[in-house]
Amino acid sequence: MTTALDFSEIDAGMPAEVGGKAANLGELTRAGLPVPPGWVLTTEAYRQVAQGLQPGDLAGPTLAEQARRHLLEAPVPAEVHETIVTSYAALGDDVPVAVRSSATAEDLPFASFAGQQDTFLNVVGAQEVVAAVRRCWASLWTDRAVAYREANGIDHASVRLAVVVQVMVDAQVAGVMFTANPVTGRRRESVIDASPGLGEAVVSGAVNPDRFVVYEGEILERHPGDKRILIRPRPGGGTERLETPDPGPAVALDVPEVTAEPAPASPNGLDPVAVPSGGFCLDDVRVRELAALGIRVEEHFGAPQDIEWAIDADGVLWLTQARPITTLYPLPEPTRPGLRVYFSLNVAQGVMGPLTPLGLETFKLVSGGAARLFGYGSKRRLDGPAFMTESGGRMWIDLTTAVRSRVGRTVLPRMLTLGEARTVAVFNRLAEDPRLPLTHTSPLPALRGAFRFARGVHAPSRVLMALTRPNRALAYAARVGEELDRKLKLPADITPAQRLDHAERTLAGTFPAIVSIMPIVITGYGLFALASKLSGVPVDQMQDVLRSVPHNPTTEMDLELWRLATRIEPEPFLRESVPELVRLYRSERLPPKAQAEITVFLAEYGHRGVAEIDLGVPRWSEEPAHILGVLANYLRMDAGVDLAPTAVFAKGVEQARAATANVMAHARGKGRWRAAVVRFGLRRTRTYAGLRELPKFYAVKAIAAIRQSLLVVGAHLVEAGVLDSARDVVFLTFDEIRSALNGDSGLRALVGERRVAYELESRRRHVPRVLLSDGTEPETLVATAHEGALIGTPASAGTVTGVARVVLDPIGAHLEPGEILVCPSTDPGWTPLFLTAGGLVMEMGGAMSHGAVVAREYGIPAVVGVPDATHRITTGQEITIDGAAGTVSIS
């Protein structure tokens, strides 16, 4: 097998042979772009040298060290040695070269591995090249590279390393260029960093470079750097680092553009331009030339690129590397032409991870039912409403009309304040964007939609019932659930095709039924606001009225789980691992009381789970590890009688009574009739506030039941030889499942591709709240820095100091009593942790988001909407949260 290939022999389809970096350089060369000549020592050479190295046999801290030692000490095969010497000589006599690592797991669309392996610059002489190649091989096993692969789920044994040997550019100016803004995400907005000397100074962060931002040929920004460090080649090989004279204070320029006389044309077709002396190290002609070249590279690869470049002493511009920018969030599928504003429904639901393909279809069906209530239904219900789209396995809603509407600019910020407060500042900034002018000034479309919705859910009669007949209102809410249970029951002899039809029909019709409860809930909160107005007590000082409200299915679930822990036998929960507890439960070998009581609990609440809005996600009834782990944690706790959640809940009831009496006293001071109305209103508020969680409780019950039905369909497809596992069905759409039932047997590869894509997206740590169709994340343009404290949204009053516990996934998480839970967001699957938390900090949400509401009911201080809380706070730090002020202080 060939062990050396010239760049001209390489294309993008060869990463297994030449690694990601070399494959990209080959593509650039074959496309006629200016790349310094070079060749690559293929992964076959690494394979020969690495024989005897068994990564699977190595573990722990010895893994990297043993692998490096092996590669540095193993003899280089004679054929490989000869290939290196001969290929190097072909470049010229003792020509200076850059020797770069090019791993097979490198410059991938989801992980760049930038800087994880080593590069050696200005290497001169054949034997020096051989030594540099050996050090590149060993750098595949640096501690940082091993950790990076593990973090990205890449098997060590699957990775090999090729080595690029490339003629050095005697760079007078060099740097990096992003063809999309890496901070804001805006596509086609090039960001160029430049500094004198080799680009290593910029890449390594050793220098503050000049920075230029270019969009469609216009230079939007120029920021001078101090350029105090210069890295340059040394005669005979290697590099040296020099400090340059202080150029004096740097001032960003907002002046007419600088131009320079072009030099004669260069061999690669680009005009050499003399590097300016003093001030900026690039003139405007060269900046535009760089940006245009970057766009050519992006268009060739079909994705935004991170490019390294250099300009030699003759003014010739060279590309030394290109890789995809892996941090950008993928653009949503466009809903309409022009600049669009998209809001993440995943963020709104507290689910940061992607949805499975069947979960996405479920979202479209349910939201389509909601849109029809407003008169915006789609022709084909599987398509979902026209204003919804997807990207990165997540759902997005197009808010452009609201941003450009007088009604939207008035109503939407108030709605966002309740559920996703951090987005309000973003929305307000967008309303000032000249590209999104006000175009919808009439309130009639919004009023027509609101009227259709009110009529569709019988809002007037529900409100009247809530005001006059509270028992009937509660009975109606229960009856909605009973009717849903009836619709979810299927005959035993139903066919797979009929199950599919039932699932599609039920999901499309679920929302109108369950949302008919919301006028009752809104009546309660409306009376709460009225009580505030009549009494003169601000709403934010009445939050104790909402402590420990009844009829909340999530609260009832959490308290029942705690009571369950007090009733079951402690053994084996105190000594066995969670996997062993799961095995014992499934084999019905837990102690009798525990076995029976857990079964009863899961019969009532087993349809719930983390990320439960996704039909593709297993429920607690399928995978009880989370619930069994929570029970084990409860049994290990020494909470004390006063700290037991049931006692805390009962105390919350008393606090609510006292708060109600206080509000009534203020109202009485303004008139006896006011006190009577306030008493009436707050009673209704407490009666109905807990019902807020009921529509989602019912929706998740429907999703769970349909999941079980479709898993039966999946099992049928396994028997038919179409799928390998019944759970593979969640990686298909309804149409694809129907096609499979009709005999399509070619779906295995599609399932495999989607599973890989889902797992990759599951590792994404950052999901924008709002995203523009040009890739811009508007939140990056809104200042959020506050000295001395992290600032969020007040969610549940109270001040608490405690030890932080950062939790990214509730499954298997353990919270000691009084620890402060710090997490990205929550849905009901998280709430068992709330019972022992001393406080709550969330990156997402607003005052009426799920986590905020439950925190208030449990009486724990909470601050939500804290930017990057899970990164800026670490487990074990002592923090103080002020739930009334919305601040988090780190000791």
BELLINNOR-V7948 format. One record per run of one state. SS is the DSSP state (A for helix, B for strand, O for the rest). FROM is the first residue (numbers start at 1). TO is the last residue. If there is no record, write none. Layout:
ss:SS from:FROM to:TO
ss:SS from:FROM to:TO
This chain:
ss:O from:1 to:3
ss:B from:4 to:6
ss:A from:7 to:9
ss:O from:10 to:11
ss:A from:12 to:30
ss:O from:31 to:34
ss:B from:35 to:35
ss:O from:36 to:37
ss:B from:38 to:41
ss:O from:42 to:42
ss:A from:43 to:49
ss:O from:50 to:54
ss:A from:55 to:57
ss:O from:58 to:61
ss:A from:62 to:73
ss:O from:74 to:77
ss:A from:78 to:89
ss:O from:90 to:96
ss:B from:97 to:103
ss:O from:104 to:118
ss:B from:119 to:123
ss:O from:124 to:125
ss:A from:126 to:139
ss:O from:140 to:142
ss:A from:143 to:151
ss:O from:152 to:155
ss:A from:156 to:158
ss:O from:159 to:160
ss:B from:161 to:167
ss:O from:168 to:170
ss:B from:171 to:180
ss:O from:181 to:186
ss:B from:187 to:196
ss:O from:197 to:199
ss:A from:200 to:203
ss:O from:204 to:209
ss:B from:210 to:215
ss:O from:216 to:217
ss:B from:218 to:223
ss:O from:224 to:228
ss:B from:229 to:233
ss:O from:234 to:238
ss:B from:239 to:243
ss:O from:244 to:264
ss:B from:265 to:265
ss:O from:266 to:270
ss:B from:271 to:271
ss:O from:272 to:283
ss:A from:284 to:301
ss:O from:302 to:304
ss:B from:305 to:312
ss:O from:313 to:316
ss:B from:317 to:324
ss:O from:325 to:340
ss:B from:341 to:344
ss:A from:345 to:348
ss:O from:349 to:356
ss:A from:357 to:373
ss:O from:374 to:380
ss:A from:381 to:383
ss:O from:384 to:387
ss:B from:388 to:391
ss:O from:392 to:393
ss:B from:394 to:398
ss:O from:399 to:399
ss:A from:400 to:403
ss:O from:404 to:404
ss:B from:405 to:405
ss:A from:406 to:419
ss:O from:420 to:421
ss:A from:422 to:431
ss:O from:432 to:439
ss:B from:440 to:440
ss:O from:441 to:443
ss:A from:444 to:456
ss:O from:457 to:458
ss:A from:459 to:468
ss:O from:469 to:469
ss:A from:470 to:488
ss:O from:489 to:495
ss:A from:496 to:535
ss:O from:536 to:538
ss:A from:539 to:541
ss:O from:542 to:542
ss:A from:543 to:546
ss:O from:547 to:552
ss:A from:553 to:567
ss:O from:568 to:577
ss:A from:578 to:586
ss:O from:587 to:591
ss:A from:592 to:605
ss:O from:606 to:624
ss:A from:625 to:636
ss:O from:637 to:644
ss:A from:645 to:668
ss:O from:669 to:671
ss:A from:672 to:719
ss:O from:720 to:725
ss:A from:726 to:731
ss:O from:732 to:733
ss:A from:734 to:741
ss:O from:742 to:747
ss:A from:748 to:762
ss:O from:763 to:769
ss:B from:770 to:772
ss:O from:773 to:777
ss:A from:778 to:781
ss:O from:782 to:789
ss:B from:790 to:791
ss:O from:792 to:792
ss:B from:793 to:796
ss:O from:797 to:798
ss:B from:799 to:806
ss:O from:807 to:819
ss:B from:820 to:823
ss:O from:824 to:827
ss:A from:828 to:835
ss:O from:836 to:838
ss:B from:839 to:842
ss:O from:843 to:849
ss:A from:850 to:858
ss:O from:859 to:860
ss:B from:861 to:864
ss:O from:865 to:868
ss:A from:869 to:872
ss:O from:873 to:877
ss:B from:878 to:882
ss:O from:883 to:886
ss:B from:887 to:890
ss:O from:891 to:891
